[in-house]
Amino acid sequence: MLGHAEPFDAVSWFWSDQYDTTIQIAGMPSHGATTVIREAGDDARVYFALDGDGILVGASGIGQAGQIAKDVRIAQALIARRARRCGHARGSFDQTAFSFKRHARRHDMTQRLVVFQSLWAMERRNTDGHERTLEENVRMIAQAGFDGVSAHYTKRDDVRTLAALLKEHGLQAEGQCFPRTVSDLAPVLENALEFGVHHIDVQPDVRPRTVRECVALLEGWQRLADDAGVHMYIETHRDRMTTDLHFTLDLLDAMPDLKLLADLSHYLVAREFPYPVSDENHAMIHRILDQSWAFHGCVASREQVQVEVSFEPHRMWVDLFLDWWTYGFASWRRRAGPDDTLAFTCELGPKPYAIIGRDGNDTTDRWAEALLMKEWIECIWRETEVSTR
Protein backbone atom coordinates (compact mmCIF):
# COMPACT_ATOMS: atom_id res chain seq x y z
CA MET A 1 0.00 0.00 0.00
CA LEU A 2 1.26 3.47 -0.88
CA GLY A 3 -0.04 6.57 0.86
CA HIS A 4 0.60 10.27 1.01
CA ALA A 5 1.67 11.99 4.21
CA GLU A 6 1.16 15.62 5.15
CA PRO A 7 3.79 17.76 3.34
CA PHE A 8 6.12 20.07 5.22
CA ASP A 9 9.07 22.28 4.37
CA ALA A 10 8.09 22.12 0.68
CA VAL A 11 8.77 18.39 0.68
CA SER A 12 6.11 15.77 0.04
CA TRP A 13 6.41 12.62 2.11
CA PHE A 14 5.09 9.29 0.93
CA TRP A 15 4.91 6.08 2.87
CA SER A 16 4.76 2.41 2.05
CA ASP A 17 4.03 -0.54 4.30
CA GLN A 18 5.49 -2.97 1.80
CA TYR A 19 9.04 -4.22 2.09
CA ASP A 20 11.12 -6.66 0.06
CA THR A 21 9.45 -4.80 -2.80
CA THR A 22 10.47 -2.51 -5.64
CA ILE A 23 8.42 0.67 -5.35
CA GLN A 24 7.98 3.13 -8.21
CA ILE A 25 6.61 6.40 -6.91
CA ALA A 26 4.56 8.41 -9.41
CA GLY A 27 6.33 11.58 -10.49
CA MET A 28 9.81 10.28 -9.86
CA PRO A 29 12.26 10.14 -12.78
CA SER A 30 12.82 6.76 -14.39
CA HIS A 31 16.00 6.17 -12.41
CA GLY A 32 14.10 6.69 -9.17
CA ALA A 33 12.74 3.19 -8.65
CA THR A 34 13.84 2.37 -5.13
CA THR A 35 14.26 -1.11 -3.76
CA VAL A 36 13.37 -0.99 -0.09
CA ILE A 37 14.05 -3.99 2.11
CA ARG A 38 13.34 -3.43 5.76
CA GLU A 39 14.56 -5.20 8.87
CA ALA A 40 11.17 -4.58 10.46
CA GLY A 41 7.85 -6.06 11.39
CA ASP A 42 4.78 -6.13 9.20
CA ASP A 43 3.47 -2.90 10.72
CA ALA A 44 6.53 -0.89 9.75
CA ARG A 45 6.42 1.85 7.19
CA VAL A 46 9.20 3.24 5.07
CA TYR A 47 8.96 6.97 4.38
CA PHE A 48 10.23 8.73 1.28
CA ALA A 49 10.70 12.46 0.80
CA LEU A 50 10.30 13.94 -2.67
CA ASP A 51 11.05 17.52 -3.60
CA GLY A 52 8.88 19.61 -5.92
CA ASP A 53 10.42 17.96 -8.98
CA GLY A 54 9.71 14.47 -7.73
CA ILE A 55 13.29 13.75 -6.74
CA LEU A 56 13.98 11.50 -3.78
CA VAL A 57 15.65 13.58 -1.07
CA GLY A 58 15.08 11.48 2.02
CA ALA A 59 13.98 8.15 3.36
CA SER A 60 13.30 6.98 6.87
CA GLY A 61 11.92 3.81 8.41
CA ILE A 62 9.66 4.83 11.28
CA GLY A 63 7.19 2.68 13.18
CA GLN A 64 3.91 4.34 12.34
CA ALA A 65 2.51 7.32 10.48
CA GLY A 66 3.10 10.59 12.27
CA GLN A 67 6.37 9.50 13.87
CA ILE A 68 8.46 10.84 11.02
CA ALA A 69 11.17 13.38 11.78
CA LYS A 70 9.93 16.63 10.27
CA ASP A 71 13.34 18.01 9.43
CA VAL A 72 14.72 17.81 5.92
CA ARG A 73 18.29 18.00 7.25
CA ILE A 74 17.66 14.82 9.20
CA ALA A 75 16.29 13.11 6.10
CA GLN A 76 19.18 14.24 3.94
CA ALA A 77 21.75 13.22 6.53
CA LEU A 78 20.04 9.85 6.81
CA ILE A 79 19.99 9.08 3.12
CA ALA A 80 23.53 10.32 2.54
CA ARG A 81 24.80 8.25 5.45
CA ARG A 82 22.98 5.13 4.28
CA ALA A 83 24.39 5.56 0.79
CA ARG A 84 27.96 5.95 2.04
CA ARG A 85 27.89 3.34 4.77
CA CYS A 86 26.01 0.69 2.79
CA GLY A 87 28.14 1.09 -0.31
CA HIS A 88 25.35 2.11 -2.64
CA ALA A 89 25.07 4.89 -5.20
CA ARG A 90 26.51 8.26 -4.31
CA GLY A 91 25.87 11.75 -5.61
CA SER A 92 23.88 14.87 -5.06
CA PHE A 93 20.32 14.54 -3.89
CA ASP A 94 18.94 15.79 -7.20
CA GLN A 95 20.87 13.29 -9.32
CA THR A 96 20.99 10.00 -7.49
CA ALA A 97 18.53 7.28 -6.70
CA PHE A 98 19.35 5.22 -3.64
CA SER A 99 18.85 1.49 -3.26
CA PHE A 100 18.90 -0.09 0.20
CA LYS A 101 19.40 -3.84 0.14
CA ARG A 102 19.16 -6.19 3.04
CA HIS A 103 21.59 -9.08 3.12
CA ALA A 104 19.80 -12.40 3.01
CA ARG A 105 19.41 -14.15 6.33
CA ARG A 106 21.85 -16.99 6.85
CA HIS A 107 20.53 -20.08 8.49
CA ASP A 108 23.96 -20.87 9.94
CA MET A 109 24.43 -17.42 11.49
CA THR A 110 21.90 -16.29 14.05
CA GLN A 111 23.87 -13.56 15.80
CA ARG A 112 21.50 -10.63 16.21
CA LEU A 113 21.66 -6.92 16.90
CA VAL A 114 19.17 -5.30 19.26
CA VAL A 115 18.96 -1.51 19.38
CA PHE A 116 17.75 0.11 22.60
CA GLN A 117 16.77 3.69 23.38
CA SER A 118 17.81 5.31 26.64
CA LEU A 119 14.89 6.44 28.81
CA TRP A 120 17.17 9.13 30.24
CA ALA A 121 17.62 10.41 26.68
CA MET A 122 13.83 10.67 26.35
CA GLU A 123 13.77 13.46 28.96
CA ARG A 124 12.99 16.77 27.24
CA ARG A 125 14.11 19.21 29.95
CA ASN A 126 12.54 21.93 27.83
CA THR A 127 11.81 25.39 29.20
CA ASP A 128 8.09 24.77 28.61
CA GLY A 129 8.24 22.32 31.53
CA HIS A 130 6.46 19.49 29.71
CA GLU A 131 7.68 15.91 30.11
CA ARG A 132 6.14 12.83 28.54
CA THR A 133 4.95 10.05 30.80
CA LEU A 134 6.79 6.75 31.05
CA GLU A 135 3.92 5.14 29.17
CA GLU A 136 4.21 7.66 26.34
CA ASN A 137 7.96 7.22 26.08
CA VAL A 138 7.79 3.42 25.99
CA ARG A 139 5.05 3.55 23.36
CA MET A 140 7.11 5.93 21.20
CA ILE A 141 10.16 3.69 21.51
CA ALA A 142 8.18 0.59 20.56
CA GLN A 143 6.46 2.25 17.62
CA ALA A 144 9.80 3.44 16.26
CA GLY A 145 11.05 -0.14 16.04
CA PHE A 146 13.52 -0.21 18.91
CA ASP A 147 14.08 -3.54 20.64
CA GLY A 148 14.21 -2.23 24.18
CA VAL A 149 15.13 0.51 26.62
CA SER A 150 17.99 1.37 28.93
CA ALA A 151 16.79 2.24 32.43
CA HIS A 152 17.85 2.27 36.07
CA TYR A 153 17.39 -1.15 37.68
CA THR A 154 17.95 -0.34 41.33
CA LYS A 155 14.46 0.31 42.76
CA ARG A 156 12.17 -2.73 42.70
CA ASP A 157 8.89 -0.81 42.42
CA ASP A 158 10.18 1.23 39.49
CA VAL A 159 11.52 -1.86 37.73
CA ARG A 160 8.21 -3.69 38.24
CA THR A 161 6.28 -0.80 36.67
CA LEU A 162 8.69 -0.61 33.76
CA ALA A 163 8.71 -4.37 33.22
CA ALA A 164 4.92 -4.44 32.84
CA LEU A 165 5.07 -1.75 30.15
CA LEU A 166 7.93 -3.45 28.34
CA LYS A 167 6.06 -6.76 28.32
CA GLU A 168 3.01 -5.05 26.84
CA HIS A 169 5.11 -3.76 23.94
CA GLY A 170 7.45 -6.74 23.54
CA LEU A 171 10.57 -4.82 24.58
CA GLN A 172 13.70 -5.80 26.49
CA ALA A 173 15.70 -3.86 29.08
CA GLU A 174 19.26 -2.88 29.76
CA GLY A 175 19.48 -2.46 33.53
CA GLN A 176 21.74 0.34 34.71
CA CYS A 177 23.19 0.56 38.20
CA PHE A 178 25.83 2.49 40.09
CA PRO A 179 27.22 0.25 42.87
CA ARG A 180 29.81 1.37 45.38
CA THR A 181 30.28 -1.96 47.16
CA VAL A 182 30.04 -5.57 46.08
CA SER A 183 26.79 -6.03 48.00
CA ASP A 184 25.19 -3.04 46.23
CA LEU A 185 24.82 -5.19 43.13
CA ALA A 186 22.76 -7.90 44.84
CA PRO A 187 19.33 -6.16 44.73
CA VAL A 188 19.91 -5.19 41.10
CA LEU A 189 20.49 -8.83 40.21
CA GLU A 190 17.38 -9.79 42.17
CA ASN A 191 15.38 -7.36 40.03
CA ALA A 192 16.97 -8.80 36.91
CA LEU A 193 15.98 -12.33 37.88
CA GLU A 194 12.44 -11.37 38.87
CA PHE A 195 11.58 -9.07 35.98
CA GLY A 196 14.05 -10.07 33.27
CA VAL A 197 16.88 -8.13 31.68
CA HIS A 198 19.06 -8.36 28.60
CA HIS A 199 22.16 -7.38 30.57
CA ILE A 200 23.24 -5.26 33.51
CA ASP A 201 25.27 -2.12 32.83
CA VAL A 202 27.49 -1.33 35.81
CA GLN A 203 28.87 2.16 36.28
CA PRO A 204 31.14 1.67 39.32
CA ASP A 205 30.49 4.73 41.48
CA VAL A 206 33.91 4.51 43.12
CA ARG A 207 37.28 5.98 42.21
CA PRO A 208 40.08 3.83 43.65
CA ARG A 209 43.60 5.00 42.96
CA THR A 210 45.05 1.51 42.51
CA VAL A 211 44.26 -1.40 40.22
CA ARG A 212 44.37 -3.77 43.19
CA GLU A 213 41.46 -2.00 44.90
CA CYS A 214 39.45 -2.10 41.69
CA VAL A 215 40.07 -5.78 41.05
CA ALA A 216 38.60 -6.74 44.42
CA LEU A 217 35.34 -4.97 43.53
CA LEU A 218 35.21 -6.16 39.94
CA GLU A 219 35.79 -9.78 40.92
CA GLY A 220 33.10 -9.52 43.58
CA TRP A 221 30.54 -8.12 41.14
CA GLN A 222 31.44 -10.71 38.53
CA ARG A 223 31.05 -13.52 41.05
CA LEU A 224 27.55 -12.33 41.98
CA ALA A 225 26.53 -11.97 38.33
CA ASP A 226 27.88 -15.41 37.45
CA ASP A 227 26.02 -16.98 40.37
CA ALA A 228 22.80 -15.29 39.20
CA GLY A 229 23.36 -16.22 35.56
CA VAL A 230 23.02 -12.59 34.45
CA HIS A 231 25.18 -10.88 31.84
CA MET A 232 27.00 -7.93 33.40
CA TYR A 233 29.27 -5.41 31.71
CA ILE A 234 31.37 -2.57 33.13
CA GLU A 235 30.74 0.74 31.37
CA THR A 236 33.51 3.10 30.33
CA HIS A 237 32.37 6.40 31.82
CA ARG A 238 33.81 9.59 33.26
CA ASP A 239 33.71 10.13 37.02
CA ARG A 240 33.55 6.37 37.54
CA MET A 241 36.15 3.67 38.14
CA THR A 242 36.78 3.63 34.38
CA THR A 243 37.05 7.42 34.02
CA ASP A 244 40.58 7.30 32.59
CA LEU A 245 41.45 5.43 29.41
CA HIS A 246 44.98 4.53 30.49
CA PHE A 247 43.83 3.32 33.91
CA THR A 248 41.13 1.18 32.28
CA LEU A 249 43.77 -0.39 30.05
CA ASP A 250 45.70 -1.23 33.22
CA LEU A 251 42.54 -2.90 34.56
CA LEU A 252 42.37 -5.00 31.39
CA ASP A 253 45.99 -6.05 31.93
CA ALA A 254 45.05 -7.23 35.41
CA MET A 255 41.73 -8.80 34.35
CA PRO A 256 42.01 -10.01 30.73
CA ASP A 257 38.49 -11.47 30.85
CA LEU A 258 36.81 -8.27 32.03
CA LYS A 259 33.76 -7.51 29.88
CA LEU A 260 33.19 -3.86 29.09
CA LEU A 261 30.31 -1.78 27.81
CA ALA A 262 31.87 0.83 25.53
CA ASP A 263 30.78 4.45 25.68
CA LEU A 264 33.67 5.89 23.73
CA SER A 265 32.47 9.48 23.91
CA HIS A 266 33.94 9.78 27.40
CA TYR A 267 37.42 8.78 26.29
CA LEU A 268 37.53 10.98 23.21
CA VAL A 269 36.60 14.12 25.11
CA ALA A 270 38.54 13.28 28.28
CA ARG A 271 41.75 12.61 26.35
CA GLU A 272 41.07 15.41 23.84
CA PHE A 273 42.18 13.24 20.93
CA PRO A 274 43.52 15.49 18.14
CA TYR A 275 41.94 15.01 14.73
CA PRO A 276 42.86 13.05 12.74
CA VAL A 277 43.18 10.47 15.49
CA SER A 278 46.66 8.98 15.74
CA ASP A 279 47.42 5.30 15.26
CA GLU A 280 48.41 5.11 18.92
CA ASN A 281 45.05 6.45 20.08
CA HIS A 282 43.17 4.21 17.65
CA ALA A 283 45.05 1.21 19.05
CA MET A 284 43.99 2.05 22.61
CA ILE A 285 40.35 2.43 21.59
CA HIS A 286 40.51 -0.82 19.63
CA ARG A 287 41.70 -2.62 22.74
CA ILE A 288 38.68 -1.29 24.63
CA LEU A 289 36.44 -2.42 21.78
CA ASP A 290 38.03 -5.87 21.71
CA GLN A 291 36.73 -6.41 25.24
CA SER A 292 33.36 -4.71 24.80
CA TRP A 293 30.17 -6.75 24.80
CA ALA A 294 27.65 -3.92 24.44
CA PHE A 295 27.71 -0.30 23.32
CA HIS A 296 26.27 3.09 24.19
CA GLY A 297 25.80 5.49 21.31
CA CYS A 298 26.82 9.11 21.82
CA VAL A 299 29.07 11.09 19.48
CA ALA A 300 31.63 13.43 21.03
CA SER A 301 34.16 15.87 19.68
CA ARG A 302 37.48 16.48 21.40
CA GLU A 303 35.86 19.34 23.36
CA GLN A 304 32.18 18.34 23.74
CA VAL A 305 30.95 15.03 25.11
CA GLN A 306 27.84 15.15 22.89
CA VAL A 307 27.48 16.93 19.56
CA GLU A 308 24.52 17.28 17.21
CA VAL A 309 24.91 14.26 14.94
CA SER A 310 22.74 15.78 12.19
CA PHE A 311 24.94 18.88 11.79
CA GLU A 312 27.21 18.69 8.74
CA PRO A 313 30.23 20.24 10.53
CA HIS A 314 30.15 17.31 12.98
CA ARG A 315 30.30 14.67 10.25
CA MET A 316 34.02 14.10 10.87
CA TRP A 317 33.21 13.01 14.44
CA VAL A 318 30.20 10.94 13.35
CA ASP A 319 32.37 9.11 10.82
CA LEU A 320 35.02 8.47 13.47
CA PHE A 321 32.51 6.88 15.82
CA LEU A 322 30.88 4.85 13.06
CA ASP A 323 34.31 3.49 12.15
CA TRP A 324 34.99 2.59 15.79
CA TRP A 325 31.59 0.92 16.14
CA THR A 326 32.16 -0.99 12.91
CA TYR A 327 35.44 -2.30 14.32
CA GLY A 328 33.71 -3.13 17.61
CA PHE A 329 30.85 -4.98 15.93
CA ALA A 330 33.23 -7.05 13.82
CA SER A 331 35.31 -7.84 16.92
CA TRP A 332 32.19 -8.87 18.84
CA ARG A 333 31.05 -11.15 16.00
CA ARG A 334 34.35 -13.04 16.13
CA ARG A 335 34.23 -13.46 19.93
CA ALA A 336 30.53 -14.08 20.52
CA GLY A 337 28.65 -17.32 20.16
CA PRO A 338 26.58 -18.13 17.05
CA ASP A 339 23.29 -17.37 18.82
CA ASP A 340 24.37 -14.34 20.88
CA THR A 341 22.76 -10.91 20.78
CA LEU A 342 24.63 -7.60 20.70
CA ALA A 343 22.94 -4.61 22.34
CA PHE A 344 23.52 -1.04 21.19
CA THR A 345 21.82 1.78 23.11
CA CYS A 346 21.16 5.14 21.48
CA GLU A 347 21.98 7.57 24.28
CA LEU A 348 21.75 11.17 23.14
CA GLY A 349 21.13 12.70 26.53
CA PRO A 350 19.34 15.88 27.60
CA LYS A 351 21.09 19.02 28.80
CA PRO A 352 23.70 19.47 30.11
CA TYR A 353 24.90 16.69 27.78
CA ALA A 354 22.95 18.17 24.88
CA ILE A 355 24.15 21.48 23.52
CA ILE A 356 21.51 24.17 24.02
CA GLY A 357 20.74 27.48 22.37
CA ARG A 358 20.24 30.89 23.89
CA ASP A 359 16.66 29.95 24.79
CA GLY A 360 17.90 27.12 27.01
CA ASN A 361 16.55 24.38 24.75
CA ASP A 362 18.13 21.73 22.53
CA THR A 363 19.53 22.88 19.21
CA THR A 364 18.16 19.77 17.49
CA ASP A 365 15.43 17.17 17.87
CA ARG A 366 17.32 14.49 19.82
CA TRP A 367 14.56 11.94 19.23
CA ALA A 368 14.90 12.40 15.47
CA GLU A 369 18.66 12.06 15.84
CA ALA A 370 18.21 8.83 17.83
CA LEU A 371 16.20 7.43 14.93
CA LEU A 372 18.96 8.54 12.59
CA MET A 373 21.57 6.81 14.74
CA LYS A 374 19.45 3.64 14.81
CA GLU A 375 19.53 3.58 11.00
CA TRP A 376 23.30 3.95 10.95
CA ILE A 377 23.81 1.18 13.48
CA GLU A 378 21.58 -1.26 11.63
CA CYS A 379 23.50 -0.49 8.47
CA ILE A 380 26.98 -1.09 9.89
CA TRP A 381 25.71 -4.29 11.53
CA ARG A 382 24.84 -5.59 8.06
CA GLU A 383 28.25 -4.44 6.83
CA THR A 384 30.03 -6.47 9.49
CA GLU A 385 27.92 -9.53 8.68
CA VAL A 386 29.32 -9.46 5.16
CA SER A 387 32.91 -8.70 6.23
CA THR A 388 33.07 -11.51 8.80
CA ARG A 389 31.60 -14.28 6.67
Summary of the structure (lengths in Angstrom):
residues: 389
radius of gyration: 21.2
end to end distance: 35.3
largest distance: 67.6
contacts: 1236
relative contact order: 0.12
helix: 38%
strand: 20%
